[in-house]
Amino acid sequence: MSDPDRTRRRNPATPPVGGWGFGAAGIPTGFWVGLSVVLVVVAIVLLAVDYTGYGALLLVLGLAAAVNLIP
């Protein structure tokens, strides 16, 4: 006997007709502003108390999140 799931043809994974609704463009601008501000503020605090590695990392992440604000 054959398993019916194995004989069924798979459809290739394709995006919906309207495209993917989620991604950098699918998240509201306010979220990116808030995330960028939080990351930069925490980075400044960490840099102020000599956690240079984590502070620099969060600063870079904050700047990366701010890239999504560029139109």
VENWODA-V861625 format. One record per run of one state. SS is the DSSP state (alpha for helix, beta for strand, coil for the rest). FROM is the first residue (numbers start at 1). TO is the last residue. Records with the same first field share a line. If there is no record, write none. Layout:
# VENWODA-V861625
SS: FROM-TO + FROM-TO
This chain:
# VENWODA-V861625
coil: 1-3 + 8-28 + 49-51 + 70-71
alpha: 4-7 + 29-48 + 52-69
